[in-house]
Amino acid sequence: MFKKMFSGGTTFLCLSLVLCAKIGSAQACQSGADGAYSYSAIGTGIPGALLTTSTTNTTSAYSNTPLGQLLTGVSNTGPFAASGTLYLDGSGNIRASSATQGGTAMLVGTYVVNSDCTIVITLTDAFGTNTTATTLQGLILAQGSEIDLGVLQGVSGGSGTTGLVYQSNLLIRLIRPLATYCNVGNLSGSYALIATGNAVVNVATGSGIVSAPAQTVAPFFLFGRVQFDGNGTILPQAATPSSLSILQFAGTYTVNSDCSGTMILGSNSSTSTNGSPTTSGSTLSVSFTLTQPAFPGISMRPDILFNMFDGTETLFGRGQAQ
């Protein structure tokens, strides 16, 4: 009797495993890709592209819209940064507006979600005369909360490896925005900024700095701290700064209704007689998007996804509440 019961249980277990295996093999990606996504894009360009004029698209120009600027950057060989909003309808269609805030959303592309949560997106500039289709590939993360895209190219593996490694010289990060409406009040308190970038630098020699064309493109990481007042001002450093007060930025910021915005960041500064910050040295003009916090259990303040390109320097990073 024991043998019969055991045998029956074994048969049931085996049938269950086979059934589960079949279900698992046929299971589709459970991550949804739908709704509004704010994107921040950065392209590193080909080696040395920062040192020369970018190779532009020889066909008609893309439109001067957020989508047109994105597709221009993707199609050229130089470095770039761009941001905007795309709307994925959950049925494979992508729409976008011609303006940063508001405007009629037009059909600008399609997308396909594969069973392994990879995704292929095709975009066309519906606001200009260049109708060239641009294809991007990438991954869906966190059940659709984030989509990371690039233009994948196969390169030979390193010494001792076989096959190809697929890489991209650009990254387009789509993240669901903070809300359907934002203003400067959404940003308040202290934030840490961490970014990666590339810049043109002069090559140092034993006798000092040599002049162009002895230049190179140098990658770097940026660390910073900002204190938002909730009303458009990035406050200057405290009266008694820490030993790392060099990481403190001051300046101003704006937030648009679509949760995009800009920051004007200056180095360590003091407060003028009217209470506004006065920056010293050069400033950075950074575009950003407010997104859902990565760690909502710790802080409900939004994350900041930002980028910058000024012709000689690119920057791409994230800010999180401290």
Phi, psi and omega in degrees: 000317178300318180297321180294315180297317181295316180298316180297319180296322179295317179299317180296319180297316181296317178298322180295318180296318178298316180297315179297321180297318179294318179296316181297320182291334182263356185292133179274168177300129182272359180272121178277141175240089182205155180101189180278137176231129171270132181245149173229125186237147174217137176238132182277344183076171176284160180307128179084359184296333178292339186271347182230171177294135181296145173282118184267160177295130185279346176278185181300150186291151172286165182288159177271057177242166177306318179292318179299320178294322177297310183292328174299313180297319181294322186280339182267170182263353181272167176290154179200167171216145182205159178210160181173201183224136174237148181243115177261125190271001180083355180238014176099006180248147180238134178236157178208158177256156181282339182251157177296322180239120176074199183093160181285130179278124181250156177291121183236359181173185179223166176211154179229126176261123180273166185296337180265016179068021165274161185216144175239127181239136175241126183238143176225139180284101181280358185253001181225191183266346178276109184258018178298130179277135179246127182253132179236149179232151178181206187231148173261131182241156170049050177054042174091001180289336181216144175228124178250127187234157174202186171248102189282133178229134180280131176232153181295144178291168181288185182301131178085003180247162178236162178080190184248149171250130184264123184232167178220143177266012175216156177226126176243114183253117178258126179225141178296131184293168183300313186202180177278348178209135180227164172207181185299336180294344178289342179250116177207154179086186185272142179226146171260135178247129178226128185214162172240151182200179175226144180216151174280128179228151172284147181274124180279140175236179181298334182262007179123203182270130179266156184275168177302150011270017178284072183231165177211165176264119184248124174285152179206166172243144179244135175238138180201169179220137179228153179235103180277138180264001180081004183223017175103003180243135171264110191292148177290174182295161180293162181299327178244087185289162176279179178291347178246041179294346177297342179275355184274128174253154173224163180154219182222165177208154175232151176229124178276166182296335180272013177076012170268170180183184178224151172234134170255109188252128175242169180285185180315137186216170176243173181264133180281179183295334180268006175091354180271154182286144174243118184269156178241148179076198182284162180237160175249132174255110190245131173268144182212167174227137175274129182235172177299143179296139180289333181233074185298337179288342181260316181214140177265000177286147186291158168276163179238122175254118189227159176208167180200145171212125182237018179100329178235356185211135173245152182212138181212123183194192186222145174242137179227147181298142178265000000 
